[in-house]
Amino acid sequence: MGKLKELILSKETDIFKFQPPKSFYEQININKKRFWQLFRDEKSMTIDELKSIAEYFKINSSDLI
């Protein structure tokens, strides 16, 4: 399982399921299709994508490597 998927699943609870709105993709500057490819570990993150996601979730970039 990829680090991004681990991060998101760790934040989910019975009450909260990760279903990002359009504004989420705009904030991280990654389109919806690309984000889910990264989530499923089908593609590798660029450094800019890594930084954007880490900044959004308020974690260190190294946590996603």
N, C-alpha and C positions, 0 to 999 in steps of 0.2 A: 504494500500500500504506500502511495506517495505521501510525502510530508504535508502537502496542501490538504489532501483528503483527511489525513490524521488530525490536522489542526481543526478543520471544520467539524468533523464528527465529534471531536472532543468538546466542542462548544454546544452541540445539540443536546437537548433533554427531551423528556416526554412531552413537554409543553412547547419547546422551541425547535422547529425544524428549519434548516437553512434554505430559504427560498428568496434569493436576492431580487430586489426590484431593479428596474432599469437604471435607477440612479446609482446603484452599486457599481455597475459596469462602467458608468460614466466617471465615477470617482476613482476607480482603479485604472481607467483608461485601457481596458481590455474588453474586446467584444464578447458577447455571450458564448458563441461557439468556441472561441479560443479558450475562454476560462474553463469550460467543462472539459475540453481536451487536456488542459493542465491538471484539472481535478482528477481525471481518470488516469493520469500519468501516461497519456498517449503522446504528448509532446513535452519537450524540456522548456523550462522557463528561461526567458532572457533575464539579464541582470536588472533591467528596468522594470519588468513584470514582477520580479522577486521583490524589489524595493517597494513597488506600489502596493502589493498585497501585504507585505510586512507592515507598512505604514498604516494601512487601513485597519488591520487587526491589532495594531499597537504591540508588535512583537519584534524581536531582532531578526534581521534578514537571515542570519546564520541558522535560525530555527527551521528554515524551509529548505536548507541544503541537505 
